[in-house]
Amino acid sequence: MAALDESSRARTITISGLSKTSGVADWRLGYAAAPAHLAVGIANAVDLLAVCAPTPLQDIAITALDLPAPYYDAMRADLGHRKDVVATLFSRLGLTPNSRTALTTYSSTARR
């Protein structure tokens, strides 16, 4: 849109992320490009959303930090099992699973 004309450029905000498009799916890294008069509002919103976690989420975080290690061990095992199930299904479909992390898996669409 911004390439169309000066009027469009003056009111276009482009928001994107690097998570999937750049192969860093486990990261939450994004960006916005906008004219300066719009970027100020975006920066304020990001600051409020990223820096000032809502009170209920702060309470949840405190609860989560107080959970015993076995809770997280069980959760990690469950998520790992789910990842393995998906990888098995990929293999059955003739796809090649590629587990880049402990809890996620990807597959190429190229046939073996």
MDTraj code that builds the backbone (N, CA, C; nanometers):
import mdtraj as md
import numpy as np

residues = "MET ALA ALA LEU ASP GLU SER SER ARG ALA ARG THR ILE THR ILE SER GLY LEU SER LYS THR SER GLY VAL ALA ASP TRP ARG LEU GLY TYR ALA ALA ALA PRO ALA HIS LEU ALA VAL GLY ILE ALA ASN ALA VAL ASP LEU LEU ALA VAL CYS ALA PRO THR PRO LEU GLN ASP ILE ALA ILE THR ALA LEU ASP LEU PRO ALA PRO TYR TYR ASP ALA MET ARG ALA ASP LEU GLY HIS ARG LYS ASP VAL VAL ALA THR LEU PHE SER ARG LEU GLY LEU THR PRO ASN SER ARG THR ALA LEU THR THR TYR SER SER THR ALA ARG ARG".split()
xyz = np.array([
    [0.0816, -0.1189, 0.0000],
    [0.0000, 0.0000, 0.0000],
    [0.0861, 0.1255, 0.0000],
    [0.1900, 0.1270, 0.0785],
    [0.2734, 0.2470, 0.0901],
    [0.3401, 0.2813, -0.0423],
    [0.3565, 0.1846, -0.1293],
    [0.4220, 0.2095, -0.2576],
    [0.3283, 0.2736, -0.3590],
    [0.1981, 0.2761, -0.3316],
    [0.1025, 0.3291, -0.4286],
    [0.1211, 0.4772, -0.4556],
    [0.1179, 0.5566, -0.3507],
    [0.1338, 0.7003, -0.3666],
    [0.1644, 0.7626, -0.2305],
    [0.1971, 0.8899, -0.2320],
    [0.2355, 0.9598, -0.1087],
    [0.1233, 0.9594, -0.0066],
    [-0.0004, 0.9738, -0.0501],
    [-0.1146, 0.9746, 0.0412],
    [-0.1277, 0.8403, 0.1142],
    [-0.1102, 0.7323, 0.0402],
    [-0.1175, 0.5989, 0.1026],
    [-0.0010, 0.5774, 0.1980],
    [0.1171, 0.6218, 0.1560],
    [0.2365, 0.6051, 0.2393],
    [0.2199, 0.6760, 0.3740],
    [0.1548, 0.7898, 0.3740],
    [0.1393, 0.8698, 0.4958],
    [0.0473, 0.8057, 0.5980],
    [-0.0303, 0.7064, 0.5569],
    [-0.1237, 0.6443, 0.6517],
    [-0.1136, 0.4911, 0.6564],
    [-0.0031, 0.4383, 0.6064],
    [0.0167, 0.2931, 0.6043],
    [0.1049, 0.2497, 0.7203],
    [0.0577, 0.1471, 0.7899],
    [0.1351, 0.0833, 0.8970],
    [0.1581, -0.0611, 0.8544],
    [0.2821, -0.1026, 0.8535],
    [0.3158, -0.2412, 0.8219],
    [0.3621, -0.3082, 0.9508],
    [0.2957, -0.4180, 0.9856],
    [0.3307, -0.4928, 1.1064],
    [0.3603, -0.6360, 1.0641],
    [0.4715, -0.6876, 1.1089],
    [0.5074, -0.8243, 1.0752],
    [0.5922, -0.8828, 1.1863],
    [0.6326, -1.0064, 1.1674],
    [0.7145, -1.0726, 1.2676],
    [0.8168, -1.1618, 1.2023],
    [0.9137, -1.2018, 1.2808],
    [1.0204, -1.2879, 1.2314],
    [1.0006, -1.4329, 1.2733],
    [0.8980, -1.4597, 1.3526],
    [0.8801, -1.5922, 1.4086],
    [0.8812, -1.7013, 1.3033],
    [0.7859, -1.6997, 1.2149],
    [0.7764, -1.8070, 1.1167],
    [0.8445, -1.7721, 0.9856],
    [0.8333, -1.6467, 0.9422],
    [0.8900, -1.6101, 0.8130],
    [1.0419, -1.6195, 0.8101],
    [1.1063, -1.6077, 0.9244],
    [1.2533, -1.6142, 0.9281],
    [1.3041, -1.7389, 0.9980],
    [1.2159, -1.8319, 1.0267],
    [1.2587, -1.9579, 1.0850],
    [1.2987, -1.9504, 1.2306],
    [1.2476, -1.8544, 1.3035],
    [1.2742, -1.8455, 1.4466],
    [1.1417, -1.8565, 1.5219],
    [1.0733, -1.9686, 1.5004],
    [0.9363, -1.9848, 1.5498],
    [0.9243, -1.9806, 1.7018],
    [1.0292, -2.0103, 1.7723],
    [1.0195, -2.0088, 1.9186],
    [1.0452, -1.8698, 1.9761],
    [1.0779, -1.7748, 1.8913],
    [1.1007, -1.6384, 1.9370],
    [0.9778, -1.5560, 1.9055],
    [0.9505, -1.4586, 1.9863],
    [0.8405, -1.3661, 1.9607],
    [0.9023, -1.2314, 1.9290],
    [0.9438, -1.2145, 1.8054],
    [1.0129, -1.0943, 1.7637],
    [0.9395, -1.0359, 1.6441],
    [0.8880, -0.9160, 1.6617],
    [0.8137, -0.8526, 1.5545],
    [0.8594, -0.7112, 1.5335],
    [0.8011, -0.6475, 1.4327],
    [0.8371, -0.5096, 1.4048],
    [0.7200, -0.4385, 1.3385],
    [0.7244, -0.3081, 1.3420],
    [0.6266, -0.2237, 1.2747],
    [0.7012, -0.1140, 1.2017],
    [0.6533, -0.0796, 1.0843],
    [0.7086, 0.0316, 1.0075],
    [0.5934, 0.1261, 0.9770],
    [0.6139, 0.2523, 1.0100],
    [0.5066, 0.3506, 0.9922],
    [0.5657, 0.4901, 0.9868],
    [0.4893, 0.5847, 0.9309],
    [0.5330, 0.7246, 0.9367],
    [0.5480, 0.7674, 1.0823],
    [0.6356, 0.8630, 1.1075],
    [0.6678, 0.9046, 1.2442],
    [0.5443, 0.9423, 1.3253],
    [0.4483, 1.0117, 1.2637],
    [0.3310, 1.0555, 1.3399],
    [0.2446, 0.9378, 1.3863],
    [0.2521, 0.8243, 1.3179],
    [0.1791, 0.7043, 1.3605],
    [0.2649, 0.6160, 1.4502],
    [0.3957, 0.6184, 1.4296],
    [0.4867, 0.5331, 1.5068],
    [0.4848, 0.5678, 1.6546],
    [0.4605, 0.6924, 1.6892],
    [0.4552, 0.7331, 1.8303],
    [0.3447, 0.6563, 1.9028],
    [0.2283, 0.6487, 1.8424],
    [0.1174, 0.5748, 1.9031],
    [0.1461, 0.4261, 1.9137],
    [0.2099, 0.3700, 1.8124],
    [0.2470, 0.2282, 1.8146],
    [0.3449, 0.2026, 1.9293],
    [0.4449, 0.2896, 1.9421],
    [0.5438, 0.2732, 2.0490],
    [0.4779, 0.2792, 2.1865],
    [0.3832, 0.3696, 2.2042],
    [0.3125, 0.3788, 2.3330],
    [0.2327, 0.2523, 2.3603],
    [0.1642, 0.2011, 2.2591],
    [0.0849, 0.0784, 2.2772],
    [0.1748, -0.0398, 2.3110],
    [0.2869, -0.0530, 2.2408],
    [0.3801, -0.1631, 2.2676],
    [0.4330, -0.1533, 2.4098],
    [0.4663, -0.0331, 2.4514],
    [0.5175, -0.0145, 2.5865],
    [0.4145, -0.0588, 2.6900],
    [0.2905, -0.0214, 2.6703],
    [0.1869, -0.0590, 2.7664],
    [0.1570, -0.2084, 2.7636],
    [0.1607, -0.2681, 2.6458],
    [0.1296, -0.4105, 2.6347],
    [0.2447, -0.4997, 2.6787],
    [0.3665, -0.4592, 2.6465],
    [0.4815, -0.5455, 2.6748],
    [0.5421, -0.5209, 2.8119],
    [0.5374, -0.3986, 2.8585],
    [0.6025, -0.3646, 2.9841],
    [0.5064, -0.3772, 3.1018],
    [0.3845, -0.3395, 3.0818],
    [0.2867, -0.3366, 3.1908],
    [0.1917, -0.4560, 3.1801],
    [0.2342, -0.5684, 3.2323],
    [0.1481, -0.6863, 3.2284],
    [0.0239, -0.6620, 3.3136],
    [-0.0940, -0.7012, 3.2646],
    [-0.2163, -0.6834, 3.3425],
    [-0.2073, -0.7540, 3.4782],
    [-0.2716, -0.6970, 3.5775],
    [-0.2666, -0.7504, 3.7139],
    [-0.3029, -0.8983, 3.7211],
    [-0.4103, -0.9441, 3.6539],
    [-0.4410, -1.0881, 3.6620],
    [-0.3266, -1.1758, 3.6114],
    [-0.2559, -1.1300, 3.5078],
    [-0.1432, -1.2085, 3.4579],
    [-0.0268, -1.2080, 3.5560],
    [-0.0082, -1.0995, 3.6287],
    [0.0956, -1.0954, 3.7311],
    [0.0633, -1.1967, 3.8412],
    [-0.0649, -1.2041, 3.8801],
    [-0.1062, -1.3020, 3.9815],
    [-0.0847, -1.4451, 3.9324],
    [-0.1168, -1.4685, 3.8065],
    [-0.0973, -1.6018, 3.7481],
    [0.0514, -1.6360, 3.7460],
    [0.1350, -1.5383, 3.7126],
    [0.2795, -1.5624, 3.7087],
    [0.3324, -1.6007, 3.8464],
    [0.2842, -1.5329, 3.9493],
    [0.3274, -1.5662, 4.0857],
    [0.2873, -1.7093, 4.1195],
    [0.1647, -1.7460, 4.0845],
    [0.1182, -1.8830, 4.1094],
    [0.2046, -1.9829, 4.0334],
    [0.2327, -1.9524, 3.9053],
    [0.3126, -2.0437, 3.8239],
    [0.4534, -2.0609, 3.8805],
    [0.5111, -1.9529, 3.9295],
    [0.6468, -1.9613, 3.9848],
    [0.6514, -2.0420, 4.1139],
    [0.5379, -2.0511, 4.1812],
    [0.5320, -2.1267, 4.3061],
    [0.5000, -2.2752, 4.2856],
    [0.4678, -2.3158, 4.1620],
    [0.4350, -2.4562, 4.1382],
    [0.5601, -2.5423, 4.1555],
    [0.5429, -2.6640, 4.2057],
    [0.6586, -2.7507, 4.2278],
    [0.7163, -2.8027, 4.0955],
    [0.8420, -2.8366, 4.0965],
    [0.9110, -2.8856, 3.9770],
    [0.8410, -3.0040, 3.9108],
    [0.7838, -3.1000, 3.9870],
    [0.7163, -3.2120, 3.9210],
    [0.6010, -3.1683, 3.8286],
    [0.5369, -3.0569, 3.8609],
    [0.4310, -3.0068, 3.7728],
    [0.4887, -2.9776, 3.6344],
    [0.6020, -2.9074, 3.6312],
    [0.6639, -2.8723, 3.5039],
    [0.7248, -2.9940, 3.4352],
    [0.7763, -3.0879, 3.5129],
    [0.8284, -3.2115, 3.4545],
    [0.7178, -3.2866, 3.3818],
    [0.6014, -3.2953, 3.4448],
    [0.4871, -3.3648, 3.3839],
    [0.4388, -3.2904, 3.2596],
    [0.4335, -3.1581, 3.2666],
    [0.3906, -3.0789, 3.1519],
    [0.4878, -3.0968, 3.0359],
    [0.6180, -3.0933, 3.0642],
    [0.7190, -3.1107, 2.9609],
    [0.7070, -3.2491, 2.8970],
    [0.6842, -3.3511, 2.9781],
    [0.6695, -3.4869, 2.9257],
    [0.5455, -3.4971, 2.8370],
    [0.4358, -3.4361, 2.8803],
    [0.3118, -3.4399, 2.8025],
    [0.3295, -3.3696, 2.6681],
    [0.3904, -3.2503, 2.6699],
    [0.4117, -3.1773, 2.5453],
    [0.5083, -3.2517, 2.4539],
    [0.6110, -3.3146, 2.5114],
    [0.7045, -3.3942, 2.4319],
    [0.6349, -3.5125, 2.3671],
    [0.5439, -3.5762, 2.4423],
    [0.4664, -3.6885, 2.3878],
    [0.3796, -3.6414, 2.2715],
    [0.3142, -3.5282, 2.2879],
    [0.2298, -3.4743, 2.1805],
    [0.3130, -3.4449, 2.0554],
    [0.4329, -3.3885, 2.0759],
    [0.5217, -3.3612, 1.9633],
    [0.5591, -3.4909, 1.8925],
    [0.5871, -3.5954, 1.9698],
    [0.6234, -3.7243, 1.9115],
    [0.5080, -3.7846, 1.8323],
    [0.3856, -3.7672, 1.8806],
    [0.2675, -3.8162, 1.8082],
    [0.2572, -3.7470, 1.6728],
    [0.2737, -3.6152, 1.6726],
    [0.2668, -3.5395, 1.5469],
    [0.3792, -3.5838, 1.4528],
    [0.5010, -3.6016, 1.5047],
    [0.6134, -3.6449, 1.4217],
    [0.5858, -3.7818, 1.3610],
    [0.5248, -3.8720, 1.4388],
    [0.4889, -4.0050, 1.3878],
    [0.3864, -3.9938, 1.2756],
    [0.2877, -3.9077, 1.2947],
    [0.1869, -3.8867, 1.1902],
    [0.2495, -3.8279, 1.0645],
    [0.3417, -3.7331, 1.0794],
    [0.4125, -3.6795, 0.9631],
    [0.4812, -3.7928, 0.8875],
    [0.5504, -3.8807, 0.9613],
    [0.6227, -3.9917, 0.8987],
    [0.5272, -4.0840, 0.8240],
    [0.4134, -4.1128, 0.8841],
    [0.3141, -4.1994, 0.8193],
    [0.2599, -4.1376, 0.6906],
    [0.2590, -4.0056, 0.6840],
    [0.2133, -3.9357, 0.5640],
    [0.3232, -3.9231, 0.4589],
    [0.4413, -3.9756, 0.4912],
    [0.5527, -3.9678, 0.3982],
    [0.6310, -3.8388, 0.4083],
    [0.6061, -3.7624, 0.5138],
    [0.6786, -3.6368, 0.5346],
    [0.7932, -3.6597, 0.6322],
    [0.8917, -3.5753, 0.6273],
    [1.0070, -3.5895, 0.7149],
    [0.9974, -3.4905, 0.8303],
    [0.9711, -3.5407, 0.9514],
    [0.9645, -3.4486, 1.0654],
    [1.1024, -3.3938, 1.0992],
    [1.1048, -3.2693, 1.1420],
    [1.2297, -3.2044, 1.1805],
    [1.2065, -3.1375, 1.3154],
    [1.2437, -3.2035, 1.4212],
    [1.2230, -3.1506, 1.5555],
    [1.3389, -3.0597, 1.5929],
    [1.3150, -2.9289, 1.5840],
    [1.4206, -2.8317, 1.6127],
    [1.4318, -2.8015, 1.7614],
    [1.3244, -2.8204, 1.8333],
    [1.3279, -2.7940, 1.9764],
    [1.2702, -2.9141, 2.0486],
    [1.2723, -2.9088, 2.1787],
    [1.2227, -3.0211, 2.2570],
    [1.0720, -3.0378, 2.2455],
    [1.0002, -2.9292, 2.2144],
    [0.8545, -2.9368, 2.2194],
    [0.7839, -2.9055, 2.0885],
    [0.8564, -2.8780, 1.9818],
    [0.7921, -2.8496, 1.8537],
    [0.8520, -2.9354, 1.7444],
    [0.7758, -2.9547, 1.6381],
    [0.8273, -3.0282, 1.5231],
    [0.7754, -2.9627, 1.3969],
    [0.8532, -2.9720, 1.2922],
    [0.8184, -2.9168, 1.1628],
    [0.8352, -3.0274, 1.0616],
    [0.7824, -3.0075, 0.9429],
    [0.8010, -3.1073, 0.8394],
    [0.8196, -3.0403, 0.7050],
    [0.9071, -3.0978, 0.6274],
    [0.9229, -3.0544, 0.4894],
    [0.8111, -3.1161, 0.4082],
    [0.7656, -3.0476, 0.3060],
    [0.6623, -3.1053, 0.2198],
    [0.7232, -3.1893, 0.1093],
    [0.8557, -3.1941, 0.1024],
    [0.9227, -3.2774, 0.0028],
    [0.9057, -3.4240, 0.0396],
    [0.8757, -3.5045, -0.0573],
    [0.8604, -3.6500, -0.0341],
    [0.9973, -3.7142, -0.0185],
    [1.0003, -3.8192, 0.0644],
    [1.1266, -3.8920, 0.0843],
    [1.1601, -3.9719, -0.0378],
])
top = md.Topology()
chain = top.add_chain()
for i, resn in enumerate(residues, 1):
    res = top.add_residue(resn, chain, resSeq=i)
    for name in ("N", "CA", "C"):
        top.add_atom(name, md.element.get_by_symbol(name[0]), res)
traj = md.Trajectory(xyz[None], top)
